[in-house]
Amino acid sequence: MTSHAAKKPKGLSIIDLLRPHWKALTLALLAVVGETATDLADPWPLKIVLDNLLQSKPLPGWMSGVVHCMGPDKLAVLNFAVIAVAVIAVVGALSSYLEKISHHQRRPMGHARPAAHALSSHPPPVAG
């Protein structure tokens, strides 16, 4: 046996194929994680308002300290919920923007966007 027989032929691995696109893939991963987190957090401020303002349930320990920094009354709970909605919306918008950026980075050079007629169900106009 020679040393050539002991060597395995070098094939293309998935890592080798993905390595040039690591920046776009990282952005896409961050975007998906951000959008998933904001989708899960969307109903949370409403739960705070319903539980603590309408049903008078006590705030969880960590949240009561944050809310009491804003004020001692029920208006502080509502202010906290409004700030939470704003933060969730901003993170969701940034995640959506990152997803669009990562999509554009993955598009190979020279690939144009499809023409408007290619997106419609009507055939393109015929030159006559």
N, C-alpha and C positions, 0 to 999 in steps of 0.2 A: 504494500500500500504506500502510496506516495502522500505527500502533504496536501496535494490537490484534492485527493479523495476525502480527506478529513474535513476540508472546508465546506461549509454549506454555501450554496449559491445565494448571493445577496438579492433578495426580492424587494419589491416595494411594500413598505409597511404603512399602516394607517397614520402613524406618527409622522412619517416622512411626507405624506400627502397633506397633512394638516399644518405642519410647521410654518409654511409661508403665510398662513391665514390666522395665526394665533391672535393678532390684535382684534380682528373683526369677530372672531369666535368669542374672545373674552368680553367684548362689548355686547355681543348678542346674549351671552350668559348673564351678564349683569342686568341687561334689559329684561330678560325673562324673569329673573329672580325679583327685580323691582316691581314688575307688573303683577306677579303672583302675590307678592306681599301686599301691594295696595289693593288688589282684588279681595284678599282675605280681610284686610283692615277696613274696607268700606263700611260695613254695617256697625262697626265698633262704636263710633261716636253716637249713633242713634241708640245703641244699647245703654250707653252711659246716661243719656237724657231720660230714656224710659225708666230705667232702674232707679236712678238716683233722684230725679226730679218728680216723676209721676208716681212712683211706688215708694219713695222715701227709703230705699235700701241704703245702707252705708257704703261709702266708697272703699275699694280695696286699699290696703295699707300704703303701698307705694304711691297710689294716685291721690290719696287724701293729702299727703304732704305737698304734692305739686299743686293741687287745686287750692289748698289753703294759703299758698304763697300768692295766689291771685285774688284772694278775698275770702271772708268767712261765710258768705251766704250762698244761696242757690244760684245766683247770677254767676258766681265763679265757676260752678260746674258747667253752666251753659257756655261761658267764655272758653273753658278748656275744650269742650266738644267742638266749638267753632274753629279753634286753633288746630285741633286734631284733623278736622275735615280739610282745612287749608293745607296742612303738611302732607296729608295723604294725596291730595290732588296734585301738589307740586311734584312729589316723588313719582306719581303715576305719569305725569306729563314728561318728566325727565327720562323715565324709563322708556316711554314710547318714542321719544326723540333719539335715545341711544339705539333703539331697535332699528329705526330708519337709517341712522348713520351706519350701523353695522351691515345693513342690507346693501347699502350703496357701496361699501368697501368690498363686499364679496363679489359684486358684479364685475366680470372681466372687462378690460378696456376694449372699446370697439363695439360693445353690445349696446345698441341704442334701445330706448324705450319703444314699445310697440306703437305703431301708428294708431290714431284715434279710430280709424275704420276697423282695425284688427280687434278692437275691444268691443265693438258693437255687433249685433246679430245681423246687420245689413251688409251685403257685399259692397266692396269698394266701387266707386263710380267708374264706369267704362269710358275710356277716352274715345271720342268719335270724330 
